[in-house]
Amino acid sequence: MRRIYLITYDVCDAKRLRQIFKCLRGWGDHLQYSVFECQLTDADLLRCKSEMADILHHGEDQVLVIDLGPAASRSETLVQAIGKPYSAMAAPCFVV
């Protein structure tokens, strides 16, 4: 079962920042600066976290993984915006 994760990152080095961005681009949808929405299985999540762990400097950088619940029961009110409206991706990106 796929779950929706909000993944945010704060990376101090420009090279690592680009590497994390490229890594996450392969796993989900880029929503804002340093914020991705990913629909992942448990195995996908482990692989994604492992890839990021290999890039990060654990004493300087931070990644937050926030579980928003099952993808199948996603609510239209899951994300609320202030300012520019949030637009959900028309079709989720699945990595096979």
OpenMM code with the backbone's topology and positions (N, CA, C; nanometers):
from openmm import Vec3, app, unit

residues = "MET ARG ARG ILE TYR LEU ILE THR TYR ASP VAL CYS ASP ALA LYS ARG LEU ARG GLN ILE PHE LYS CYS LEU ARG GLY TRP GLY ASP HIS LEU GLN TYR SER VAL PHE GLU CYS GLN LEU THR ASP ALA ASP LEU LEU ARG CYS LYS SER GLU MET ALA ASP ILE LEU HIS HIS GLY GLU ASP GLN VAL LEU VAL ILE ASP LEU GLY PRO ALA ALA SER ARG SER GLU THR LEU VAL GLN ALA ILE GLY LYS PRO TYR SER ALA MET ALA ALA PRO CYS PHE VAL VAL".split()
positions = [
    Vec3(0.0842, -0.1186, 0.0000),
    Vec3(0.0000, 0.0000, 0.0000),
    Vec3(0.0886, 0.1247, 0.0000),
    Vec3(0.0552, 0.2168, -0.0853),
    Vec3(0.1288, 0.3432, -0.0922),
    Vec3(0.0747, 0.4420, 0.0103),
    Vec3(0.1676, 0.5180, 0.0662),
    Vec3(0.1328, 0.6239, 0.1597),
    Vec3(0.1877, 0.7542, 0.1038),
    Vec3(0.1270, 0.8637, 0.1447),
    Vec3(0.1723, 0.9953, 0.1015),
    Vec3(0.2684, 1.0494, 0.2074),
    Vec3(0.3842, 1.0922, 0.1620),
    Vec3(0.4837, 1.1519, 0.2512),
    Vec3(0.5177, 1.2914, 0.2019),
    Vec3(0.5264, 1.3833, 0.2945),
    Vec3(0.5789, 1.5154, 0.2678),
    Vec3(0.7243, 1.5106, 0.3129),
    Vec3(0.8160, 1.5352, 0.2214),
    Vec3(0.9587, 1.5293, 0.2536),
    Vec3(1.0177, 1.6675, 0.2325),
    Vec3(1.0765, 1.7206, 0.3389),
    Vec3(1.1396, 1.8525, 0.3337),
    Vec3(1.2857, 1.8381, 0.3739),
    Vec3(1.3670, 1.9291, 0.3250),
    Vec3(1.5087, 1.9180, 0.3560),
    Vec3(1.5722, 2.0550, 0.3746),
    Vec3(1.6737, 2.0578, 0.4592),
    Vec3(1.7557, 2.1760, 0.4851),
    Vec3(1.8999, 2.1285, 0.4731),
    Vec3(1.9617, 2.1590, 0.3606),
    Vec3(2.0956, 2.1114, 0.3299),
    Vec3(2.1880, 2.2326, 0.3168),
    Vec3(2.3001, 2.2291, 0.3864),
    Vec3(2.3892, 2.3449, 0.3966),
    Vec3(2.4781, 2.3674, 0.2746),
    Vec3(2.5126, 2.2639, 0.2033),
    Vec3(2.6071, 2.2726, 0.0922),
    Vec3(2.5314, 2.2693, -0.0410),
    Vec3(2.5671, 2.3579, -0.1330),
    Vec3(2.4963, 2.3693, -0.2611),
    Vec3(2.5035, 2.2400, -0.3427),
    Vec3(2.6174, 2.1729, -0.3426),
    Vec3(2.6312, 2.0484, -0.4187),
    Vec3(2.5402, 1.9398, -0.3615),
    Vec3(2.5398, 1.9243, -0.2300),
    Vec3(2.4524, 1.8241, -0.1669),
    Vec3(2.3052, 1.8608, -0.1863),
    Vec3(2.2749, 1.9902, -0.1829),
    Vec3(2.1385, 2.0371, -0.2044),
    Vec3(2.0885, 1.9925, -0.3416),
    Vec3(2.1689, 2.0107, -0.4457),
    Vec3(2.1317, 1.9675, -0.5801),
    Vec3(2.1163, 1.8156, -0.5871),
    Vec3(2.2044, 1.7439, -0.5184),
    Vec3(2.1976, 1.5974, -0.5193),
    Vec3(2.0696, 1.5472, -0.4522),
    Vec3(2.0322, 1.6085, -0.3405),
    Vec3(1.9083, 1.5696, -0.2716),
    Vec3(1.7885, 1.6024, -0.3592),
    Vec3(1.7905, 1.7193, -0.4237),
    Vec3(1.6811, 1.7566, -0.5137),
    Vec3(1.6662, 1.6530, -0.6244),
    Vec3(1.7760, 1.6162, -0.6880),
    Vec3(1.7718, 1.5179, -0.7969),
    Vec3(1.7240, 1.3821, -0.7458),
    Vec3(1.7675, 1.3439, -0.6285),
    Vec3(1.7246, 1.2176, -0.5682),
    Vec3(1.5729, 1.2179, -0.5500),
    Vec3(1.5198, 1.3215, -0.4861),
    Vec3(1.3768, 1.3260, -0.4567),
    Vec3(1.2923, 1.3444, -0.5824),
    Vec3(1.3465, 1.4098, -0.6831),
    Vec3(1.2731, 1.4271, -0.8087),
    Vec3(1.2391, 1.2900, -0.8688),
    Vec3(1.3226, 1.1915, -0.8417),
    Vec3(1.2955, 1.0566, -0.8888),
    Vec3(1.1916, 0.9821, -0.8065),
    Vec3(1.1561, 1.0357, -0.6914),
    Vec3(1.0618, 0.9675, -0.6019),
    Vec3(0.9258, 1.0352, -0.5915),
    Vec3(0.9164, 1.1632, -0.6271),
    Vec3(0.7886, 1.2311, -0.6061),
    Vec3(0.7772, 1.3616, -0.6800),
    Vec3(0.6830, 1.4442, -0.6355),
    Vec3(0.6502, 1.5703, -0.7004),
    Vec3(0.7060, 1.6875, -0.6207),
    Vec3(0.7761, 1.7762, -0.6892),
    Vec3(0.8344, 1.8955, -0.6279),
    Vec3(0.7233, 1.9978, -0.6079),
    Vec3(0.6963, 2.0345, -0.4822),
    Vec3(0.5879, 2.1278, -0.4523),
    Vec3(0.6377, 2.2699, -0.4339),
    Vec3(0.7433, 2.2862, -0.3559),
    Vec3(0.8007, 2.4171, -0.3257),
    Vec3(0.9495, 2.3970, -0.3026),
    Vec3(1.0209, 2.5080, -0.2780),
    Vec3(1.1624, 2.4952, -0.2457),
    Vec3(1.1785, 2.3923, -0.1342),
    Vec3(1.2590, 2.2945, -0.1566),
    Vec3(1.2942, 2.1939, -0.0551),
    Vec3(1.1759, 2.1148, -0.0011),
    Vec3(1.0685, 2.1030, -0.0781),
    Vec3(0.9505, 2.0282, -0.0349),
    Vec3(0.9026, 1.9384, -0.1488),
    Vec3(0.8878, 1.8097, -0.1181),
    Vec3(0.8371, 1.7124, -0.2142),
    Vec3(0.7211, 1.6360, -0.1535),
    Vec3(0.6259, 1.5963, -0.2386),
    Vec3(0.5203, 1.5037, -0.1993),
    Vec3(0.5491, 1.3730, -0.2718),
    Vec3(0.5591, 1.2649, -0.1957),
    Vec3(0.5936, 1.1347, -0.2527),
    Vec3(0.4906, 1.0311, -0.2114),
    Vec3(0.4475, 0.9495, -0.3067),
    Vec3(0.3593, 0.8371, -0.2776),
    Vec3(0.4455, 0.7121, -0.2848),
    Vec3(0.4720, 0.6522, -0.1685),
    Vec3(0.5710, 0.5455, -0.1585),
    Vec3(0.5177, 0.4238, -0.0839),
    Vec3(0.5660, 0.3077, -0.1241),
    Vec3(0.5443, 0.1869, -0.0455),
    Vec3(0.6481, 0.1873, 0.0672),
    Vec3(0.6368, 0.0937, 0.1588),
    Vec3(0.7359, 0.0838, 0.2668),
    Vec3(0.8755, 0.0600, 0.2099),
    Vec3(0.8861, -0.0270, 0.1089),
    Vec3(1.0164, -0.0562, 0.0473),
    Vec3(1.0716, 0.0663, -0.0240),
    Vec3(0.9836, 0.1403, -0.0946),
    Vec3(1.0269, 0.2631, -0.1619),
    Vec3(1.0815, 0.3635, -0.0615),
    Vec3(1.0116, 0.3782, 0.0508),
    Vec3(1.0539, 0.4735, 0.1531),
    Vec3(1.1927, 0.4380, 0.2057),
    Vec3(1.2161, 0.3104, 0.2305),
    Vec3(1.3480, 0.2681, 0.2785),
    Vec3(1.4574, 0.3006, 0.1767),
    Vec3(1.4307, 0.2732, 0.0489),
    Vec3(1.5298, 0.3025, -0.0554),
    Vec3(1.5536, 0.4523, -0.0685),
    Vec3(1.4472, 0.5296, -0.0654),
    Vec3(1.4584, 0.6757, -0.0759),
    Vec3(1.5414, 0.7312, 0.0406),
    Vec3(1.5106, 0.6874, 0.1625),
    Vec3(1.5842, 0.7337, 0.2800),
    Vec3(1.7307, 0.6920, 0.2748),
    Vec3(1.7571, 0.5729, 0.2248),
    Vec3(1.8942, 0.5246, 0.2123),
    Vec3(1.9729, 0.6095, 0.1131),
    Vec3(1.9106, 0.6406, 0.0004),
    Vec3(1.9766, 0.7255, -0.0995),
    Vec3(2.0092, 0.8624, -0.0411),
    Vec3(1.9151, 0.9207, 0.0329),
    Vec3(1.9397, 1.0525, 0.0926),
    Vec3(2.0466, 1.0445, 0.2001),
    Vec3(2.0456, 0.9386, 0.2794),
    Vec3(2.1441, 0.9228, 0.3873),
    Vec3(2.2858, 0.9163, 0.3315),
    Vec3(2.3013, 0.8594, 0.2118),
    Vec3(2.4333, 0.8519, 0.1490),
    Vec3(2.4842, 0.9879, 0.1031),
    Vec3(2.3948, 1.0829, 0.0815),
    Vec3(2.4305, 1.2160, 0.0326),
    Vec3(2.4544, 1.3141, 0.1476),
    Vec3(2.3712, 1.3068, 0.2493),
    Vec3(2.3714, 1.4063, 0.3573),
    Vec3(2.4962, 1.4013, 0.4445),
    Vec3(2.5293, 1.5151, 0.5008),
    Vec3(2.6229, 1.5220, 0.6125),
    Vec3(2.5351, 1.5282, 0.7369),
    Vec3(2.5354, 1.4205, 0.8122),
    Vec3(2.4383, 1.4038, 0.9199),
    Vec3(2.4534, 1.5053, 1.0325),
    Vec3(2.5680, 1.5656, 1.0475),
    Vec3(2.5865, 1.6668, 1.1508),
    Vec3(2.5472, 1.8071, 1.1069),
    Vec3(2.5251, 1.8266, 0.9755),
    Vec3(2.4956, 1.9598, 0.9224),
    Vec3(2.3576, 1.9709, 0.8574),
    Vec3(2.3121, 1.8641, 0.7948),
    Vec3(2.1906, 1.8678, 0.7140),
    Vec3(2.0750, 1.7986, 0.7853),
    Vec3(1.9526, 1.8265, 0.7360),
    Vec3(1.8348, 1.7635, 0.7955),
    Vec3(1.7317, 1.7347, 0.6872),
    Vec3(1.6695, 1.6184, 0.6959),
    Vec3(1.5547, 1.5822, 0.6128),
    Vec3(1.4429, 1.5433, 0.7071),
    Vec3(1.3233, 1.5945, 0.6816),
    Vec3(1.2051, 1.5567, 0.7585),
    Vec3(1.1123, 1.4775, 0.6672),
    Vec3(1.0650, 1.3632, 0.7155),
    Vec3(0.9714, 1.2787, 0.6414),
    Vec3(0.8424, 1.2746, 0.7223),
    Vec3(0.7361, 1.3297, 0.6654),
    Vec3(0.6088, 1.3430, 0.7361),
    Vec3(0.5055, 1.2540, 0.6681),
    Vec3(0.4518, 1.1578, 0.7415),
    Vec3(0.3540, 1.0627, 0.6889),
    Vec3(0.2156, 1.1275, 0.6907),
    Vec3(0.1568, 1.1442, 0.5723),
    Vec3(0.0253, 1.2061, 0.5608),
    Vec3(-0.0874, 1.1043, 0.5436),
    Vec3(-0.0523, 0.9763, 0.5467),
    Vec3(-0.1557, 0.8728, 0.5415),
    Vec3(-0.1622, 0.7998, 0.4093),
    Vec3(-0.2573, 0.7062, 0.3985),
    Vec3(-0.2698, 0.6239, 0.2787),
    Vec3(-0.3040, 0.7066, 0.1548),
    Vec3(-0.2390, 0.6745, 0.0440),
    Vec3(-0.2640, 0.7460, -0.0812),
    Vec3(-0.4054, 0.7194, -0.1320),
    Vec3(-0.4557, 0.5995, -0.1073),
    Vec3(-0.5878, 0.5613, -0.1580),
    Vec3(-0.7006, 0.6445, -0.0969),
    Vec3(-0.6804, 0.6942, 0.0233),
    Vec3(-0.7869, 0.7699, 0.0892),
    Vec3(-0.7521, 0.9176, 0.1020),
    Vec3(-0.6738, 0.9657, 0.0076),
    Vec3(-0.6317, 1.1061, 0.0096),
    Vec3(-0.7537, 1.1978, 0.0029),
    Vec3(-0.7559, 1.2940, 0.0915),
    Vec3(-0.8647, 1.3908, 0.0974),
    Vec3(-0.8254, 1.5168, 0.0209),
    Vec3(-0.9230, 1.5807, -0.0404),
    Vec3(-0.8973, 1.7070, -0.1102),
    Vec3(-0.8553, 1.8163, -0.0120),
    Vec3(-0.8873, 1.8001, 0.1149),
    Vec3(-0.8523, 1.9000, 0.2152),
    Vec3(-0.7217, 1.8654, 0.2877),
    Vec3(-0.6486, 1.7656, 0.2368),
    Vec3(-0.5228, 1.7256, 0.3005),
    Vec3(-0.4247, 1.8421, 0.3046),
    Vec3(-0.4199, 1.9190, 0.1966),
    Vec3(-0.3292, 2.0336, 0.1886),
    Vec3(-0.4127, 2.1588, 0.1747),
    Vec3(-0.3881, 2.2552, 0.2614),
    Vec3(-0.4558, 2.3837, 0.2542),
    Vec3(-0.3516, 2.4901, 0.2274),
    Vec3(-0.3840, 2.5865, 0.1431),
    Vec3(-0.2886, 2.6895, 0.1046),
    Vec3(-0.3350, 2.8265, 0.1505),
    Vec3(-0.2377, 2.9093, 0.1797),
    Vec3(-0.2614, 3.0512, 0.2062),
    Vec3(-0.1815, 3.1241, 0.0993),
    Vec3(-0.2431, 3.2140, 0.0278),
    Vec3(-0.1754, 3.2791, -0.0849),
    Vec3(-0.2086, 3.2052, -0.2130),
    Vec3(-0.1073, 3.1757, -0.2925),
    Vec3(-0.1299, 3.1046, -0.4180),
    Vec3(-0.1952, 2.9703, -0.3894),
    Vec3(-0.2959, 2.9330, -0.4680),
    Vec3(-0.3647, 2.8062, -0.4406),
    Vec3(-0.2770, 2.6852, -0.4687),
    Vec3(-0.2966, 2.5806, -0.3892),
    Vec3(-0.2283, 2.4533, -0.4085),
    Vec3(-0.2987, 2.3787, -0.5200),
    Vec3(-0.2222, 2.3215, -0.6106),
    Vec3(-0.2826, 2.2391, -0.7148),
    Vec3(-0.2198, 2.1009, -0.7087),
    Vec3(-0.3029, 2.0023, -0.6847),
    Vec3(-0.2549, 1.8647, -0.6791),
    Vec3(-0.2088, 1.8230, -0.8178),
    Vec3(-0.1092, 1.7356, -0.8214),
    Vec3(-0.0607, 1.6857, -0.9499),
    Vec3(-0.1716, 1.6050, -1.0155),
    Vec3(-0.1866, 1.6207, -1.1469),
    Vec3(-0.2917, 1.5506, -1.2199),
    Vec3(-0.2751, 1.3993, -1.2110),
    Vec3(-0.1512, 1.3534, -1.2187),
    Vec3(-0.1255, 1.2098, -1.2095),
    Vec3(-0.0001, 1.1903, -1.1249),
    Vec3(-0.0079, 1.1086, -1.0206),
    Vec3(0.1098, 1.0875, -0.9383),
    Vec3(0.2193, 1.0171, -1.0172),
    Vec3(0.3404, 1.0436, -0.9769),
    Vec3(0.4568, 0.9807, -1.0416),
    Vec3(0.4942, 0.8572, -0.9630),
    Vec3(0.4967, 0.7421, -1.0298),
    Vec3(0.5346, 0.6184, -0.9643),
    Vec3(0.6669, 0.5712, -1.0215),
    Vec3(0.7585, 0.5377, -0.9344),
    Vec3(0.8887, 0.4851, -0.9756),
    Vec3(0.8805, 0.3339, -0.9706),
    Vec3(0.9157, 0.2693, -1.0804),
    Vec3(0.9100, 0.1224, -1.0871),
    Vec3(1.0491, 0.0669, -1.0936),
] * unit.nanometer
topology = app.Topology()
chain = topology.addChain("A")
for resn in residues:
    res = topology.addResidue(resn, chain)
    for name in ("N", "CA", "C"):
        topology.addAtom(name, app.Element.getBySymbol(name[0]), res)
